[in-house]
Amino acid sequence: MGAVSQALNVRLPEDMLLRVERIRQRLAMQVPGATRTDAVRMVIQKGLETLESDTEGMTVEDRAWMGADLSRLGEFEPYDFGGANPGELGTPVHHLPNGSFVVEAGR
């Protein structure tokens, strides 16, 4: 069965559009008449392949973090640990995909 194609309208920032154009120009040397859409498809395909291959050794928690919505992250100031090493503070807590938490024991 063939893949179903659907349109996805996405606005890209100007710097990304410039990078896509450079990729389109390089692609056009190999595939005459390559369009910007062809370049975006290629970038997305390569990105998906990279992400999928990089996640093979990941834990469930790692995958949850990778899939998290970080779109508003820039709205928050970094947390101030006051010179302490955050890796040595408290007890590690793991978030599970079902929404529950597990507190790591024995630390």
ZIVENTA-V521076 format. One record per pair of residues at least 24 apart in sequence whose ideal C-beta (glycine too) atoms are under 8 Angstrom apart, sorted by sequence separation. I is the first residue (numbers start at 1). J is the second residue. D is the distance in whole Angstrom. If there is no record, write none. Layout:
I	J	D
I	J	D
This chain:
64	95	6
64	96	8
61	94	5
64	97	5
61	95	6
63	97	8
61	96	7
60	96	7
60	97	6
